[in-house]
Amino acid sequence: MKTSTKTIEHYNVGTNDIALPASTSKRFFARILDMFMAVFAGKVMLSIFYGVSTPKITESSVLNGFEQFVPQAFSATWIIGMILVILGILTIFFILPMMSKKRFGQTLGKKALNITPLYLSSENKYASYLKRELPIMGIYMIPVVLTLFIGNDPTFVYSQYTKFLSEVGVNNSLRPNNAYDFYMNHWTDASKVGGASISSGAASVAYTKEVLRTVFVIIVFIIWISIIFNPKKQGIHDKFAKVAIIDLFTMKNKTEYFETINSEESEDTPITEVESQGPPVEIKTTKIEKDPIIKPKGHYETQKPSKEYDTSEENNKE
């Protein structure tokens, strides 16, 4: 006798429908789209500022020192660019998603890929959304805001400085070991950087910005790893906020969905319905007669219908 089971992780949406977790790839591309839309306008302005205000570093242009390659702080173009970056992040990741009445918390990137958050607790949805997004985007925004105190991007200046040293051909012993060494020990000393010095306070801000940027990259990496290896596709931040990201393309009536799956599968491999909010429960069955019809049994918790999720057939076609 053959005995086998197949489990399907899913989430209840309303009283009668289910949806599968959004795939890691969909979530990744949705986040990329959001980040692009959030910073695009500001980055274009800043690129124009840096392109216009800083000459190209060549062998013949380095004679007047490094100072000429450091953009002048607080120009109109730079200020507009920084404001656009900050407003873009706030608009894409907080204002628009939290204003959505039908699918609260759905960013433009998630909307494009037809995925959306599903809130698994009775906690206020605004609190859940902020718990999920604020720690990550806060770490991203703090370095951006910190650059306002300096007047230009320290990362860009360090990149310019390494190019400058290459053209000058200075002794390796005079080079900064890394960006942190540059901010704290070189940029504050005008004699080391051709007159383009900065105050120790501003250097500390630049150092902090670089540290936070590194922390942000590490946290994002850990979050994506946690999503990849979680069968429910919940990251650390999702679990913390008790939120799941579901794929609206997979939303179907629960009974019809499992009947369809069972009819397509061999009777030797019945489908076990597993509620993703709880631990998986496998139901083993044995084929004892010809062409048995096997249906999953068990107790499943059902979420209360949410006003943000219109599960009618007409609206799900959107």
Residue pairs with C-beta under 8 A, 6 or more apart in sequence:
1 286
1 287
1 288
2 268
2 286
2 287
3 284
3 285
3 286
4 268
4 269
5 269
5 270
5 272
5 282
5 283
5 284
5 285
6 265
6 269
6 270
6 271
6 272
7 272
7 274
7 280
7 282
8 20
8 261
8 271
8 272
8 273
8 274
9 20
9 21
9 231
9 232
9 274
9 276
9 280
10 18
10 19
10 20
10 21
10 273
10 274
10 275
10 276
11 18
11 19
11 20
11 21
11 118
11 120
11 244
11 246
11 276
11 277
12 18
12 254
12 275
12 277
12 300
12 301
12 302
12 303
13 19
13 118
13 246
13 251
13 303
13 306
13 309
13 311
14 303
14 305
14 306
14 309
14 311
15 302
15 303
15 304
15 305
16 253
16 254
16 255
16 311
17 251
17 252
17 253
17 254
17 311
18 251
18 252
18 253
18 254
18 257
19 118
19 246
19 247
19 248
19 250
19 251
19 252
20 246
20 247
20 250
21 232
21 233
21 234
21 244
21 245
21 246
21 247
21 276
22 113
22 115
22 233
22 245
22 246
22 247
23 233
23 247
24 224
24 227
24 228
24 233
26 113
26 115
26 247
27 115
27 227
27 233
27 245
28 224
29 109
29 113
30 107
30 109
30 110
30 112
30 113
30 115
31 109
32 109
33 108
33 109
33 112
33 113
34 92
34 93
34 107
34 108
34 109
34 110
37 88
37 92
37 108
37 109
38 85
38 88
38 89
38 91
38 92
38 93
39 85
39 88
39 89
40 88
41 84
41 85
41 88
42 81
42 82
42 83
42 84
42 85
42 86
42 87
42 88
43 81
43 85
44 81
45 77
45 78
45 80
45 81
45 84
46 77
46 78
46 81
46 82
46 85
46 153
48 77
48 81
49 71
49 75
49 77
49 78
49 81
50 71
50 156
52 77
53 71
53 72
53 75
53 77
54 68
54 69
54 70
54 71
54 160
55 61
55 68
55 69
57 69
57 160
57 163
57 164
57 167
58 167
59 167
61 68
61 167
62 164
62 167
62 168
64 194
65 194
65 195
65 196
66 160
66 161
66 164
66 193
66 194
66 195
66 196
67 193
67 194
67 195
67 196
69 160
69 161
69 164
69 196
70 152
70 157
70 160
70 196
71 78
71 152
71 156
71 157
72 151
73 150
73 151
73 152
74 151
78 151
78 152
82 144
82 147
82 148
85 144
86 141
86 144
86 145
89 137
89 140
89 141
89 144
92 107
92 108
92 109
93 107
93 133
93 137
94 133
94 137
96 107
96 108
97 104
97 105
97 106
97 107
97 129
98 104
98 105
98 126
98 129
100 106
100 308
101 307
101 308
102 308
102 309
102 310
103 111
103 116
103 117
103 308
103 309
104 117
104 119
104 125
104 129
104 308
105 116
105 117
105 119
105 125
105 129
105 132
105 243
106 115
106 116
106 117
110 116
110 117
110 245
114 247
114 248
114 249
115 245
115 246
115 247
115 248
116 245
116 246
116 248
117 129
117 132
117 243
117 244
117 245
117 246
118 243
118 244
118 245
118 246
118 309
119 125
119 128
119 242
119 243
119 306
120 242
120 243
120 244
120 277
120 303
121 128
121 242
123 242
125 308
128 241
128 242
128 243
129 241
129 243
131 240
131 241
132 237
132 238
132 240
132 241
132 243
133 237
135 237
136 216
136 219
136 220
136 223
136 237
139 212
139 215
139 216
139 219
140 216
142 209
142 212
143 208
143 209
143 210
143 212
143 213
143 216
146 205
146 206
146 208
146 209
146 212
147 153
147 154
147 205
147 209
149 202
149 205
150 198
150 202
150 205
150 206
154 179
154 183
154 187
154 205
154 206
154 209
154 210
155 179
155 209
155 210
155 213
157 187
157 196
157 206
158 176
158 179
158 182
158 183
161 176
161 182
161 186
161 187
161 193
162 175
164 194
165 174
165 175
174 192
176 182
176 185
176 186
179 210
180 207
180 210
180 211
183 203
183 204
183 206
183 207
183 210
184 203
184 204
184 207
185 192
186 192
186 193
187 193
187 196
187 197
187 198
187 203
187 206
188 197
188 198
188 199
188 200
188 203
189 197
190 196
190 197
198 206
222 236
223 235
223 236
223 237
224 235
226 234
226 235
226 236
227 233
227 234
227 235
227 238
231 280
232 244
232 276
233 244
233 245
234 243
234 244
234 245
238 244
238 245
244 276
248 316
251 311
251 316
258 271
258 273
258 295
258 296
259 295
261 271
262 270
262 271
262 293
262 294
262 295
265 271
267 287
267 291
267 292
267 293
267 294
268 287
270 283
270 285
270 294
270 296
271 294
271 296
272 281
272 282
272 283
272 296
273 296
273 298
273 300
274 280
274 281
274 282
275 300
275 301
277 301
278 301
281 298
283 296
283 297
283 298
285 294
305 311
310 316
